[in-house]
Amino acid sequence: MVTQQDRRLLGGGIRKYRKLAGLTQEKLAEKVDLNPVYVGQIERGYKVPSVDVLLRIAKALKVHLRDLVADL
């Protein structure tokens, strides 16, 4: 089961690499064809993205999927 803490850690990893890439939530959402509100919900730990979405985010941020989930 995915806990609230797990969701926050995942979202924090995405936020960290998004900021390192110099992207806003809106720009990342555009790159991965998602709603910016949904990206914000993922980063705040309110939503759990599918593996497909995680892979698209990792690709857009030019990192490995394992980097996004390293803190879990």
VOGU-3710 file (C-alpha; in Angstrom, 3 decimals, decimal comma):
1> mvtqqdrrll> 0,000/0,000/0,000  1,231/3,475/-0,865  1,277/5,683/2,217  0,884/9,454/2,397  4,577/9,652/3,296  5,487/7,647/0,175  3,421/10,015/-1,985  5,120/13,044/-0,437  8,581/11,568/-0,981  7,788/10,769/-4,603
11> gggirkyrkl> 6,378/14,245/-5,166  9,411/15,792/-3,512  11,714/13,878/-5,838  9,799/15,064/-8,873  9,818/18,662/-7,604  13,568/18,507/-6,933  14,425/17,357/-10,451  11,873/19,687/-12,033  13,505/22,658/-10,348  16,991/21,431/-11,274
21> agltqeklae> 15,777/21,290/-14,877  14,576/24,877/-14,566  10,963/23,997/-15,344  7,746/25,296/-13,852  4,923/22,896/-13,126  3,175/24,320/-16,175  6,148/23,672/-18,485  6,607/20,137/-17,170  2,895/19,464/-17,600  3,101/20,704/-21,179
31> kvdlnpvyvg> 6,080/18,440/-21,932  4,320/15,329/-20,608  0,816/16,223/-21,783  -0,728/16,534/-18,318  -2,828/19,132/-16,580  -0,636/21,475/-14,487  -3,016/21,044/-11,553  -2,396/17,287/-11,677  1,390/17,837/-11,659  0,975/20,017/-8,567
41> qiergykvps> -1,145/17,359/-6,893  1,530/14,746/-7,593  4,261/16,986/-6,172  2,237/17,670/-3,017  1,518/13,969/-2,515  -2,226/14,139/-3,178  -2,166/11,922/-6,284  -0,216/8,789/-7,218  0,782/8,797/-10,886  0,752/5,678/-13,025
51> vdvllriaka> 4,019/4,080/-14,098  3,399/5,478/-17,588  3,157/9,016/-16,208  6,244/8,519/-14,048  8,226/7,350/-17,070  7,073/10,360/-19,102  8,047/12,711/-16,272  11,467/11,075/-15,883  12,087/11,351/-19,618  11,041/15,012/-19,675
61> lkvhlrdlva> 13,358/15,740/-16,747  16,169/13,699/-18,336  16,608/11,500/-15,271  16,176/7,812/-14,572  12,950/6,643/-12,965  15,011/5,342/-10,057  16,148/8,917/-9,363  12,552/10,028/-8,852  11,828/7,192/-6,422  15,222/7,067/-4,702
71> dl> 13,898/8,356/-1,364  11,109/5,770/-1,076
//
